[in-house]
């Protein structure tokens, strides 16, 4: 069914002479990759490979048909102006074009504070953190490594406060004292920290027009049903 939908969108886009160009597909892929790499430790291409996909596969299966749909819905509409592109960047600088201060961590989760205290003392005494990773209750993290960057600027999620506070206070290469978190006792090794960084406008200005086209026609998370209906009636 997915392949049929892809072929339908691409065929209709060809027929209507709005088929995505290779340059447009590459730009949209770069936009998607920028978002993914800002959140995840592993490069996006490595994560694709783990799922048996190449960048070209992803472009053909997701980016190209998605872009074809957006271009079909925007057919006959004026392309975003330079002023609109800059306004979009300014509006979304904080939520889309800023990477927060963040940390790359490994974790050990234990069931009791006594176990956590005992292991913490051994690590402080010179034992390697990785030696104790097999004892962690959380087996979802390969080698104890947290797969995503931990945002140190997240002040809205109260549930993450113990983790964020502990990591903030711990230097790179060091391990946090044990702390209660999510029903267990955590020890966290801080592997890397990065400062907040704003992606410059010149680096993303070629990507923004496609985001504007999507915003024009696709429902946004805070659109009311009436606004969503108006968007599609305007097509």
C-alpha positions as CSV (number, residue, x, y, z in Angstrom):
1,X,0.0,0.0,0.0
2,X,2.9,2.4,0.8
3,X,4.6,1.7,-2.5
4,X,1.3,2.3,-4.3
5,X,0.8,5.6,-2.6
6,X,4.4,6.6,-3.4
7,X,4.0,5.8,-7.1
8,X,0.6,7.6,-7.2
9,X,2.1,10.8,-5.8
10,X,5.2,10.7,-8.0
11,X,3.2,9.9,-11.1
12,X,0.7,12.7,-10.5
13,X,3.6,15.1,-9.7
14,X,5.2,14.2,-13.1
15,X,1.8,14.7,-14.8
16,X,1.3,18.1,-13.2
17,X,4.9,19.1,-14.0
18,X,5.8,19.7,-10.3
19,X,8.0,16.6,-9.8
20,X,10.7,17.2,-7.2
21,X,14.1,17.8,-8.7
22,X,17.3,16.0,-7.4
23,X,18.4,19.3,-5.8
24,X,15.1,19.8,-4.0
25,X,15.2,16.2,-2.7
26,X,18.8,16.6,-1.5
27,X,17.9,19.9,0.3
28,X,14.9,18.3,2.0
29,X,17.1,15.3,3.0
30,X,19.7,17.7,4.5
31,X,16.9,19.4,6.4
32,X,15.7,16.1,7.9
33,X,19.2,15.0,8.7
34,X,19.9,18.3,10.5
35,X,16.9,17.7,12.8
36,X,17.9,14.0,13.4
37,X,21.5,14.7,14.1
38,X,20.7,17.4,16.6
39,X,18.8,14.9,18.7
40,X,20.7,11.6,18.2
41,X,24.3,10.6,19.1
42,X,24.8,8.4,16.0
43,X,24.9,10.1,12.6
44,X,21.7,9.6,10.7
45,X,23.5,7.6,7.9
46,X,24.6,5.1,10.5
47,X,21.1,4.7,11.9
48,X,19.8,4.2,8.3
49,X,22.4,1.5,7.8
50,X,21.4,-0.3,10.9
51,X,17.9,-0.6,9.3
52,X,19.3,-1.8,6.0
53,X,18.8,1.5,4.2
54,X,21.0,3.9,2.3
55,X,20.5,7.6,2.1
56,X,19.2,7.1,-1.5
57,X,16.7,4.6,-0.2
58,X,15.4,7.1,2.3
59,X,15.2,9.8,-0.3
60,X,13.2,7.6,-2.7
61,X,10.9,6.1,0.0
62,X,10.2,9.1,2.1
63,X,11.7,12.4,1.0
64,X,10.7,12.3,-2.7
65,X,7.0,11.3,-2.3
66,X,6.6,13.6,0.7
67,X,8.0,16.5,-1.4
68,X,5.8,15.6,-4.4
69,X,2.7,15.7,-2.2
70,X,3.7,19.2,-0.8
71,X,4.4,20.5,-4.3
72,X,1.2,19.2,-5.6
73,X,-0.8,20.9,-2.9
74,X,1.1,24.2,-3.5
75,X,0.7,24.1,-7.3
76,X,-0.2,27.6,-8.5
77,X,0.9,29.3,-5.3
78,X,3.7,31.8,-5.2
79,X,7.1,30.5,-4.0
80,X,8.2,31.7,-0.6
81,X,9.9,35.1,-0.8
82,X,13.3,35.9,0.8
83,X,11.4,38.0,3.4
84,X,9.2,35.0,4.3
85,X,12.2,32.7,4.5
86,X,14.0,35.1,6.9
87,X,10.8,35.6,9.0
88,X,10.4,31.8,9.3
89,X,14.0,31.5,10.5
90,X,13.6,34.3,13.1
91,X,10.3,32.8,14.3
92,X,11.7,29.3,14.7
93,X,15.3,30.1,15.6
94,X,14.8,28.8,19.2
95,X,12.7,25.7,18.5
96,X,14.2,24.5,15.2
97,X,17.5,26.1,14.6
98,X,19.1,26.0,18.0
99,X,20.9,23.0,19.4
100,X,20.6,23.1,23.3
101,X,23.6,22.6,25.6
102,X,23.6,18.8,25.8
103,X,25.5,15.8,27.1
104,X,26.3,12.3,25.8
105,X,26.1,9.8,28.6
106,X,26.3,6.2,29.7
107,X,24.1,4.8,32.5
108,X,23.9,2.0,35.0
109,X,20.5,1.4,36.6
110,X,20.4,-0.5,39.9
111,X,17.6,-1.7,42.1
112,X,18.9,-0.6,45.5
113,X,20.8,2.4,46.8
114,X,23.2,0.1,48.6
115,X,24.3,-1.5,45.3
116,X,24.6,1.9,43.7
117,X,26.7,3.2,46.6
118,X,29.0,0.2,46.5
119,X,29.6,0.5,42.7
120,X,30.0,4.2,43.0
121,X,32.8,3.8,45.5
122,X,34.6,1.3,43.3
123,X,34.3,3.7,40.3
124,X,35.6,6.6,42.4
125,X,38.4,4.3,43.5
126,X,39.6,3.8,39.9
127,X,37.4,0.9,38.5
128,X,36.2,1.4,35.0
129,X,32.6,2.4,34.6
130,X,32.1,-0.2,31.8
131,X,33.0,-3.0,34.2
132,X,29.7,-2.6,35.9
133,X,27.4,-1.9,32.9
134,X,26.4,-5.6,32.6
135,X,24.9,-5.3,36.1
136,X,22.5,-2.5,34.9
137,X,18.8,-3.3,35.0
138,X,18.3,-1.4,31.8
139,X,19.3,-3.6,28.9
140,X,17.9,-1.4,26.2
141,X,21.0,0.8,26.1
142,X,23.8,-0.9,24.2
143,X,26.9,-0.9,26.4
144,X,25.0,1.4,28.7
145,X,25.1,4.3,26.1
146,X,22.2,6.6,26.0
147,X,21.3,6.9,22.3
148,X,20.2,10.6,22.4
149,X,21.7,13.8,23.5
150,X,20.4,14.8,26.9
151,X,19.3,18.4,26.7
152,X,20.7,20.4,29.7
153,X,18.4,23.3,28.9
154,X,15.1,21.3,29.4
155,X,13.4,23.1,32.2
156,X,9.9,22.1,31.4
157,X,10.1,18.4,32.0
158,X,10.0,18.0,35.8
159,X,10.5,14.2,35.5
160,X,14.0,14.7,34.0
161,X,15.2,17.1,36.7
162,X,17.2,14.5,38.7
163,X,19.1,13.4,35.6
164,X,19.7,16.9,34.2
165,X,20.8,18.3,37.5
166,X,23.3,15.4,38.1
167,X,24.8,15.6,34.7
168,X,25.2,19.4,34.9
169,X,27.2,19.1,38.1
170,X,29.5,16.4,36.7
171,X,32.6,17.0,34.6
172,X,33.3,15.2,31.3
173,X,35.0,11.9,32.0
174,X,33.5,11.7,35.5
175,X,30.6,9.7,37.0
176,X,27.7,11.2,39.0
177,X,26.9,10.1,42.5
178,X,24.0,7.7,42.7
179,X,20.6,9.3,42.4
180,X,17.0,8.0,42.5
181,X,15.4,8.1,39.0
182,X,12.5,6.3,37.3
183,X,12.1,3.6,39.9
184,X,15.8,2.8,40.2
185,X,19.2,4.2,41.3
186,X,21.3,5.6,38.5
187,X,25.0,6.2,38.0
188,X,25.8,8.3,34.9
189,X,29.2,8.6,33.2
190,X,29.4,11.9,31.3
191,X,31.2,11.2,28.0
192,X,30.8,14.5,26.3
193,X,29.2,17.9,26.7
194,X,28.4,20.5,24.0
195,X,27.4,24.1,24.4
196,X,24.2,25.6,23.0
197,X,24.7,26.6,19.3
198,X,22.5,28.4,16.9
199,X,22.6,27.2,13.3
200,X,23.4,30.2,11.2
201,X,20.8,31.5,8.7
202,X,23.1,31.1,5.7
203,X,23.5,27.4,6.5
204,X,19.7,26.6,6.4
205,X,18.2,29.3,4.2
206,X,18.0,26.9,1.2
207,X,16.1,24.4,3.4
208,X,13.5,26.7,4.7
209,X,11.3,27.2,1.6
210,X,10.2,23.6,1.8
211,X,9.3,24.0,5.5
212,X,7.2,27.0,4.5
213,X,5.4,25.0,1.8
214,X,4.6,22.3,4.3
215,X,3.4,24.8,6.8
216,X,1.0,26.3,4.3
217,X,-0.9,23.1,3.6
218,X,-0.3,20.5,6.2
219,X,-2.0,20.6,9.7
220,X,0.2,21.8,12.5
221,X,0.1,20.4,16.0
222,X,-1.6,23.6,17.4
223,X,-4.0,24.1,14.5
224,X,-7.7,24.0,15.5
225,X,-10.0,21.8,13.4
226,X,-11.4,25.0,11.8
227,X,-7.9,26.2,10.8
228,X,-7.1,22.8,9.3
229,X,-10.3,22.8,7.3
230,X,-9.6,26.3,6.0
231,X,-6.1,25.2,4.8
232,X,-7.5,22.4,2.7
233,X,-10.5,24.4,1.4
234,X,-8.0,27.0,0.1
235,X,-6.3,24.4,-2.1
